[in-house]
């Protein structure tokens, strides 16, 4: 499976039509473990013009529910800068420079960013540099599953903030879920895919069905990269 760059756009000029390249990468995630400390990815230029791409390895955390990235030397990603020929490909190699953690998954991201090239002097439109980030997971020597605890809190505007806290030692990617309310056939759905890293909390803001009382008990049913799941949802005050 490959993913094509459609997001993380950085605007470099203003007004008029847009100019940007398009590239894709496969696979869309990397998992390293034990003796498997290297991976190979293929970057494809979907454009008829050459693209210059910069490759950066980043550590990845979710401090206070926010995605956070920092430069790291734990991963070696090569080549750091490369030119994709028109409709051509480039092999990218990733290698782990440190030992896996004995008990806990290590989480990183690879950032591929288009390096803007000079435009024609007559071009007066928008220049867009495209960036793509893919996850890299380093499994522990003794992988343990994720362990999500769910809770919901009503907001002053009548919305619900649903949170998942991962008390396990491995990530879980939640792709979608539905909230079920006791005594009602009505449901609310969360459709934004999120990774929940070990020891982290992520949130979704959900519009509840009309007429659901604030004290109503809830359960959650969803899908993830570890299979389908269901759980009771704790209500946080007030």
MITORDREN-652591 format. One record per residue (C-alpha): x, z, y; residue in three letters. Coordinates in nm, 2 decimals, decimal comma. Layout:
BEGIN
x=X&z=Z&y=Y&r=ALA
...
! end
This chain:
BEGIN
x=0,00&z=0,00&y=0,00&r=UNK
x=0,12&z=-0,08&y=0,35&r=UNK
x=0,01&z=0,04&y=0,69&r=UNK
x=0,02&z=-0,18&y=1,00&r=UNK
x=0,11&z=-0,03&y=1,34&r=UNK
x=-0,20&z=0,01&y=1,55&r=UNK
x=-0,15&z=0,34&y=1,72&r=UNK
x=0,11&z=0,56&y=1,90&r=UNK
x=0,13&z=0,30&y=2,18&r=UNK
x=0,36&z=0,36&y=2,48&r=UNK
x=0,27&z=0,17&y=2,79&r=UNK
x=0,58&z=0,03&y=2,97&r=UNK
x=0,42&z=-0,18&y=3,24&r=UNK
x=0,07&z=-0,22&y=3,40&r=UNK
x=-0,20&z=-0,48&y=3,46&r=UNK
x=-0,28&z=-0,81&y=3,30&r=UNK
x=-0,27&z=-0,92&y=2,93&r=UNK
x=-0,08&z=-0,72&y=2,67&r=UNK
x=0,23&z=-0,83&y=2,48&r=UNK
x=0,34&z=-0,64&y=2,16&r=UNK
x=0,48&z=-0,70&y=1,82&r=UNK
x=0,32&z=-0,59&y=1,50&r=UNK
x=0,50&z=-0,45&y=1,19&r=UNK
x=0,39&z=-0,28&y=0,87&r=UNK
x=0,56&z=-0,05&y=0,62&r=UNK
x=0,53&z=0,03&y=0,25&r=UNK
x=0,49&z=0,28&y=0,10&r=UNK
x=0,31&z=0,49&y=0,35&r=UNK
x=0,45&z=0,82&y=0,24&r=UNK
x=0,77&z=0,94&y=0,07&r=UNK
x=0,80&z=1,22&y=-0,19&r=UNK
x=1,15&z=1,36&y=-0,29&r=UNK
x=1,22&z=1,62&y=-0,55&r=UNK
x=1,51&z=1,75&y=-0,76&r=UNK
x=1,73&z=1,46&y=-0,88&r=UNK
x=1,52&z=1,21&y=-0,68&r=UNK
x=1,68&z=1,24&y=-0,34&r=UNK
x=1,66&z=0,89&y=-0,21&r=UNK
x=1,37&z=0,64&y=-0,14&r=UNK
x=1,35&z=0,28&y=-0,04&r=UNK
x=1,09&z=0,14&y=0,20&r=UNK
x=1,01&z=-0,21&y=0,32&r=UNK
x=0,93&z=-0,29&y=0,68&r=UNK
x=0,76&z=-0,63&y=0,75&r=UNK
x=0,74&z=-0,81&y=1,07&r=UNK
x=0,38&z=-0,95&y=1,10&r=UNK
x=0,47&z=-1,14&y=1,42&r=UNK
x=0,62&z=-1,48&y=1,49&r=UNK
x=0,88&z=-1,33&y=1,72&r=UNK
x=1,18&z=-1,11&y=1,62&r=UNK
x=1,14&z=-0,73&y=1,67&r=UNK
x=1,40&z=-0,46&y=1,72&r=UNK
x=1,31&z=-0,13&y=1,56&r=UNK
x=1,47&z=0,21&y=1,59&r=UNK
x=1,45&z=0,45&y=1,29&r=UNK
x=1,46&z=0,83&y=1,35&r=UNK
x=1,42&z=1,13&y=1,10&r=UNK
x=1,23&z=1,43&y=1,24&r=UNK
x=1,14&z=1,77&y=1,11&r=UNK
x=0,77&z=1,84&y=1,11&r=UNK
x=0,58&z=2,16&y=1,17&r=UNK
x=0,23&z=2,26&y=1,28&r=UNK
x=0,30&z=2,55&y=1,51&r=UNK
x=-0,02&z=2,71&y=1,65&r=UNK
x=-0,22&z=2,42&y=1,51&r=UNK
x=-0,03&z=2,15&y=1,70&r=UNK
x=0,19&z=1,88&y=1,54&r=UNK
x=0,55&z=1,95&y=1,64&r=UNK
x=0,86&z=1,73&y=1,57&r=UNK
x=1,23&z=1,78&y=1,62&r=UNK
x=1,54&z=1,58&y=1,54&r=UNK
x=1,70&z=1,67&y=1,21&r=UNK
x=2,01&z=1,60&y=1,00&r=UNK
x=1,84&z=1,70&y=0,68&r=UNK
x=1,75&z=1,34&y=0,62&r=UNK
x=1,97&z=1,03&y=0,65&r=UNK
x=1,76&z=0,72&y=0,74&r=UNK
x=1,94&z=0,38&y=0,76&r=UNK
x=1,98&z=0,15&y=0,93&r=UNK
x=1,91&z=0,35&y=1,25&r=UNK
x=1,84&z=0,03&y=1,44&r=UNK
x=1,76&z=-0,31&y=1,30&r=UNK
x=1,62&z=-0,65&y=1,39&r=UNK
x=1,32&z=-0,79&y=1,20&r=UNK
x=1,32&z=-1,17&y=1,20&r=UNK
x=0,99&z=-1,35&y=1,25&r=UNK
x=0,76&z=-1,28&y=0,96&r=UNK
x=1,07&z=-1,12&y=0,79&r=UNK
x=1,15&z=-0,79&y=0,62&r=UNK
x=1,40&z=-0,51&y=0,63&r=UNK
x=1,48&z=-0,26&y=0,36&r=UNK
x=1,50&z=0,10&y=0,49&r=UNK
x=1,67&z=0,38&y=0,29&r=UNK
x=1,61&z=0,75&y=0,31&r=UNK
x=1,83&z=1,02&y=0,16&r=UNK
x=1,80&z=1,40&y=0,15&r=UNK
x=2,12&z=1,57&y=0,28&r=UNK
x=2,03&z=1,92&y=0,18&r=UNK
x=1,91&z=2,10&y=-0,13&r=UNK
x=1,53&z=2,13&y=-0,17&r=UNK
x=1,39&z=2,48&y=-0,10&r=UNK
x=1,36&z=2,69&y=-0,41&r=UNK
x=0,99&z=2,78&y=-0,35&r=UNK
x=0,85&z=2,59&y=-0,06&r=UNK
x=0,79&z=2,22&y=0,03&r=UNK
x=0,99&z=2,08&y=0,32&r=UNK
x=0,81&z=1,85&y=0,56&r=UNK
x=0,95&z=1,56&y=0,77&r=UNK
x=0,85&z=1,24&y=0,93&r=UNK
x=1,02&z=0,90&y=0,98&r=UNK
x=0,95&z=0,75&y=1,32&r=UNK
x=0,98&z=0,37&y=1,35&r=UNK
x=0,97&z=0,26&y=1,72&r=UNK
x=0,98&z=-0,09&y=1,86&r=UNK
x=1,27&z=-0,12&y=2,11&r=UNK
x=1,13&z=-0,32&y=2,40&r=UNK
x=1,31&z=-0,64&y=2,48&r=UNK
x=1,34&z=-0,81&y=2,82&r=UNK
x=1,03&z=-1,02&y=2,90&r=UNK
x=1,02&z=-1,36&y=3,07&r=UNK
x=1,05&z=-1,33&y=3,45&r=UNK
x=0,71&z=-1,49&y=3,48&r=UNK
x=0,53&z=-1,24&y=3,26&r=UNK
x=0,31&z=-1,00&y=3,47&r=UNK
x=0,10&z=-0,83&y=3,20&r=UNK
x=0,13&z=-0,52&y=2,99&r=UNK
x=0,43&z=-0,45&y=2,77&r=UNK
x=0,35&z=-0,22&y=2,48&r=UNK
x=0,60&z=-0,06&y=2,24&r=UNK
x=0,46&z=0,03&y=1,90&r=UNK
x=0,55&z=0,33&y=1,70&r=UNK
x=0,47&z=0,43&y=1,35&r=UNK
x=0,53&z=0,77&y=1,18&r=UNK
x=0,51&z=0,83&y=0,80&r=UNK
x=0,54&z=1,16&y=0,62&r=UNK
x=0,83&z=1,26&y=0,40&r=UNK
x=0,77&z=1,56&y=0,16&r=UNK
x=1,05&z=1,73&y=-0,03&r=UNK
x=0,90&z=1,92&y=-0,32&r=UNK
x=1,04&z=2,26&y=-0,42&r=UNK
x=1,21&z=2,33&y=-0,75&r=UNK
x=0,90&z=2,49&y=-0,87&r=UNK
x=0,61&z=2,31&y=-0,69&r=UNK
x=0,30&z=2,53&y=-0,63&r=UNK
x=-0,03&z=2,40&y=-0,51&r=UNK
x=-0,18&z=2,42&y=-0,17&r=UNK
x=-0,43&z=2,71&y=-0,11&r=UNK
x=-0,67&z=2,64&y=0,17&r=UNK
x=-0,89&z=2,91&y=0,33&r=UNK
x=-1,18&z=2,78&y=0,54&r=UNK
x=-1,35&z=2,94&y=0,84&r=UNK
x=-1,58&z=2,83&y=1,12&r=UNK
x=-1,65&z=2,96&y=1,47&r=UNK
x=-1,93&z=2,86&y=1,70&r=UNK
x=-1,84&z=2,75&y=2,05&r=UNK
x=-2,02&z=2,81&y=2,37&r=UNK
x=-2,12&z=2,44&y=2,38&r=UNK
x=-2,30&z=2,47&y=2,05&r=UNK
x=-2,02&z=2,29&y=1,85&r=UNK
x=-1,84&z=2,43&y=1,55&r=UNK
x=-1,47&z=2,46&y=1,52&r=UNK
x=-1,38&z=2,44&y=1,15&r=UNK
x=-1,03&z=2,55&y=1,05&r=UNK
x=-0,82&z=2,53&y=0,73&r=UNK
x=-0,53&z=2,77&y=0,67&r=UNK
x=-0,29&z=2,68&y=0,40&r=UNK
x=-0,16&z=2,99&y=0,23&r=UNK
x=0,01&z=2,79&y=-0,04&r=UNK
x=0,36&z=2,63&y=-0,06&r=UNK
x=0,26&z=2,26&y=-0,06&r=UNK
x=0,07&z=2,04&y=0,18&r=UNK
x=-0,28&z=1,92&y=0,13&r=UNK
x=-0,42&z=1,61&y=0,30&r=UNK
x=-0,79&z=1,65&y=0,37&r=UNK
x=-0,95&z=1,31&y=0,40&r=UNK
x=-1,31&z=1,41&y=0,47&r=UNK
x=-1,56&z=1,69&y=0,41&r=UNK
x=-1,92&z=1,79&y=0,46&r=UNK
x=-2,05&z=2,13&y=0,57&r=UNK
x=-2,36&z=2,26&y=0,39&r=UNK
x=-2,58&z=2,52&y=0,55&r=UNK
x=-2,77&z=2,78&y=0,35&r=UNK
x=-3,15&z=2,72&y=0,33&r=UNK
x=-3,12&z=2,37&y=0,48&r=UNK
x=-3,07&z=2,02&y=0,35&r=UNK
x=-2,90&z=1,92&y=0,67&r=UNK
x=-2,52&z=1,86&y=0,66&r=UNK
x=-2,24&z=1,80&y=0,91&r=UNK
x=-1,95&z=1,58&y=0,83&r=UNK
x=-1,58&z=1,58&y=0,93&r=UNK
x=-1,41&z=1,25&y=0,89&r=UNK
x=-1,07&z=1,29&y=1,06&r=UNK
x=-0,79&z=1,29&y=0,80&r=UNK
x=-0,55&z=1,57&y=0,85&r=UNK
x=-0,24&z=1,71&y=0,67&r=UNK
x=-0,24&z=2,09&y=0,64&r=UNK
x=0,12&z=2,19&y=0,59&r=UNK
x=0,23&z=2,52&y=0,41&r=UNK
x=0,17&z=2,83&y=0,62&r=UNK
x=-0,02&z=2,62&y=0,89&r=UNK
x=-0,37&z=2,60&y=1,03&r=UNK
x=-0,54&z=2,28&y=1,15&r=UNK
x=-0,89&z=2,25&y=1,31&r=UNK
x=-1,18&z=2,00&y=1,34&r=UNK
x=-1,45&z=2,01&y=1,60&r=UNK
x=-1,79&z=1,94&y=1,44&r=UNK
x=-2,14&z=1,88&y=1,58&r=UNK
x=-2,38&z=2,09&y=1,36&r=UNK
x=-2,73&z=1,97&y=1,27&r=UNK
x=-3,01&z=2,07&y=1,52&r=UNK
x=-3,18&z=2,39&y=1,44&r=UNK
x=-2,91&z=2,56&y=1,24&r=UNK
x=-2,89&z=2,93&y=1,33&r=UNK
x=-2,55&z=3,06&y=1,43&r=UNK
x=-2,54&z=3,32&y=1,15&r=UNK
x=-2,62&z=3,07&y=0,87&r=UNK
x=-2,38&z=3,09&y=0,57&r=UNK
x=-2,18&z=2,77&y=0,51&r=UNK
x=-1,99&z=2,60&y=0,23&r=UNK
x=-1,76&z=2,30&y=0,24&r=UNK
x=-1,73&z=2,00&y=0,00&r=UNK
x=-1,45&z=1,75&y=0,05&r=UNK
x=-1,19&z=1,51&y=-0,07&r=UNK
x=-0,81&z=1,54&y=-0,06&r=UNK
x=-0,49&z=1,41&y=-0,21&r=UNK
x=-0,52&z=1,70&y=-0,46&r=UNK
x=-0,87&z=1,60&y=-0,56&r=UNK
x=-1,22&z=1,70&y=-0,46&r=UNK
x=-1,27&z=2,06&y=-0,35&r=UNK
x=-1,55&z=2,30&y=-0,25&r=UNK
x=-1,53&z=2,65&y=-0,10&r=UNK
x=-1,73&z=2,90&y=0,10&r=UNK
x=-1,66&z=2,90&y=0,47&r=UNK
x=-1,61&z=3,24&y=0,65&r=UNK
x=-1,78&z=3,28&y=0,98&r=UNK
x=-1,56&z=3,40&y=1,26&r=UNK
x=-1,73&z=3,60&y=1,54&r=UNK
x=-1,89&z=3,62&y=1,78&r=UNK
! end
